[in-house]
Amino acid sequence: MIAWSLDTLPLERMTLADKLALIERVWESLTQKNADFASPTWHGELLRSRLAAAENGAVAFRPLDEVKQRLRRPTAP
């Protein structure tokens, strides 16, 4: 029996590190116990579409450091 629910998880009291550790444990559990889970068809279609766009130059890529800097900039109201 589960002694907690999604509504009772103390998310507001958890640190970022605790939340990330929880996510990692959930992901690990999903990948170990659901190996036969099939992704929806649209996932493959979207990945193929994005790969084709990357291969034909229809999308531009930026270095990760540049993206991080941009995301850290305050946005105008």
FIVOSE-180752 format. One record per residue (C-alpha): x, y, z. Coordinates in pm, 1 decimal, m for minus. Example, Ala and Ser with C-alpha at 12.3 -4.5 7.8 and 13.67 -1.06 7.14 Angstrom:
BEGIN
east=1230.0, north=m450.0, up=780.0 $
east=1367.0, north=m106.0, up=714.0 $
//
This chain:
BEGIN
east=0.0, north=0.0, up=0.0 $
east=126.7, north=349.4, up=m86.2 $
east=142.3, north=586.0, up=213.1 $
east=152.3, north=903.4, up=6.2 $
east=m16.8, north=1059.0, up=m292.1 $
east=81.9, north=1322.8, up=m541.5 $
east=m118.9, north=1570.5, up=m335.4 $
east=75.5, north=1493.4, up=m16.8 $
east=430.8, north=1508.6, up=m151.9 $
east=602.6, north=1795.8, up=32.3 $
east=725.1, north=1960.2, up=m287.5 $
east=725.8, north=2309.5, up=m139.7 $
east=961.8, north=2192.0, up=136.0 $
east=1192.6, north=1992.3, up=m91.4 $
east=1519.8, north=2136.4, up=m212.1 $
east=1603.1, north=2143.8, up=m580.1 $
east=1850.0, north=1860.3, up=m521.1 $
east=1577.5, north=1654.1, up=m350.5 $
east=1336.5, north=1714.2, up=m638.3 $
east=1595.7, north=1616.4, up=m897.6 $
east=1682.0, north=1302.2, up=m699.0 $
east=1311.2, north=1213.1, up=m688.9 $
east=1281.6, north=1261.2, up=m1064.8 $
east=1587.0, north=1041.4, up=m1121.2 $
east=1442.4, north=764.7, up=m903.0 $
east=1107.2, north=779.0, up=m1080.8 $
east=1279.5, north=771.1, up=m1421.3 $
east=1497.1, north=478.1, up=m1314.2 $
east=1189.4, north=291.1, up=m1194.7 $
east=1007.3, north=360.0, up=m1520.8 $
east=1294.2, north=239.5, up=m1735.9 $
east=1350.0, north=m78.1, up=m1533.2 $
east=992.4, north=m190.4, up=m1485.6 $
east=840.7, north=m79.4, up=m1813.7 $
east=1097.7, north=m190.9, up=m2069.5 $
east=820.8, north=m318.7, up=m2295.6 $
east=642.4, north=18.9, up=m2300.9 $
east=611.9, north=148.0, up=m2655.3 $
east=624.4, north=520.5, up=m2722.1 $
east=331.6, north=663.8, up=m2915.4 $
east=369.1, north=661.6, up=m3293.0 $
east=373.9, north=1041.1, up=m3303.8 $
east=698.9, north=1044.5, up=m3101.0 $
east=882.2, north=864.5, up=m3380.5 $
east=720.3, north=1083.9, up=m3643.6 $
east=826.7, north=1400.1, up=m3459.7 $
east=1182.2, north=1274.0, up=m3413.8 $
east=1210.5, north=1186.2, up=m3782.9 $
east=1077.7, north=1529.4, up=m3877.6 $
east=1325.5, north=1706.2, up=m3649.6 $
east=1615.5, north=1495.0, up=m3773.0 $
east=1526.2, north=1575.3, up=m4134.3 $
east=1508.5, north=1947.2, up=m4050.9 $
east=1853.2, north=1928.2, up=m3889.3 $
east=2001.0, north=1735.7, up=m4179.9 $
east=1869.6, north=1973.1, up=m4448.6 $
east=1973.8, north=2288.4, up=m4259.4 $
east=1620.4, north=2409.0, up=m4188.1 $
east=1704.3, north=2467.1, up=m3821.6 $
east=1987.9, north=2651.3, up=m3653.0 $
east=2178.8, north=2532.1, up=m3350.2 $
east=2348.1, north=2738.8, up=m3082.0 $
east=2626.1, north=2638.6, up=m2842.1 $
east=2492.7, north=2530.9, up=m2502.6 $
east=2680.7, north=2808.8, up=m2319.9 $
east=2512.3, north=3067.6, up=m2542.2 $
east=2168.8, north=2920.6, up=m2478.1 $
east=2226.7, north=2915.5, up=m2101.2 $
east=2333.0, north=3281.3, up=m2104.0 $
east=2025.6, north=3377.5, up=m2300.1 $
east=1794.9, north=3188.5, up=m2064.8 $
east=1949.5, north=3356.2, up=m1760.3 $
east=1885.8, north=3707.3, up=m1892.5 $
east=1589.3, north=3880.5, up=m1732.6 $
east=1293.8, north=3919.5, up=m1962.4 $
east=1121.7, north=4249.7, up=m2020.3 $
east=768.3, north=4277.1, up=m1877.3 $
//
